[in-house]
Amino acid sequence: MDMHGEVSFEWSGDLIKINSIGPFNVEGLSYSISMVKNSILSKNIKNWRRLEVWDDETLGSPECFVLAKEKAKWFIANGCYASAIVVSNSVQRSLLESVATSNIRFFDDVATANKWLDEQSI
């Protein structure tokens, strides 16, 4: 099956900024998670923060939410101490809130998300 959904990401100090684009299927999400994990491991950073920005079409199947939960656990186990996800709509927020871990907050704009991330400490 073809991959659907894509991410781009960049590091700024201890902050990884991830942009999610389009709806995801399992293949697309698995590939995207693998790319981000490889970047984290190659960065060789002990503690870090995450900012994700979702476009209006970023969603996935129930199987994708299983992968997303596993991803969140892996992030925490590998040093992520604060995650901010900027959502584009109430459906995204509602679905994410139902599976969120303790170190994740949801925002409607990047500026507020960055402010919250800057206030977090290990």
C-alpha positions, 0 to 999 in steps of 0.5 A: 500500500502507498504511504499517506501523510508526511512529516518534516522536522528540524532541531533548535537546541533541545527542541525538535519541531515536527510538522505533520501534513495530511492524513496518515495511514499505518505505512506513512505513520510508521515511516515518519516515526522511524525518521524522527526516532533516527534523528533523535538517536543520532542527535545523541541528546539526553533530554529534549522537548517536542513541538508538533504542528498538525495541519487541518488534515492530519488524522489517522485510522485507529491503528495509527492511534496505537502507533502514536501511543507507542511513539509517545511512550518511546519519546518519554523513555528516550528523554522527551520531558515536554511535548506540545502539539498544535492542533488545527481543529477540535476533532484532532484535540478530542482524539489526542486528549483521549490518548495523551500521556502526562507530559503532553499539552495541546494548543491552538497556536505555535506562539502559546505552545512555544511559551509553554515549552520554554517554561518546562524543565527537567 
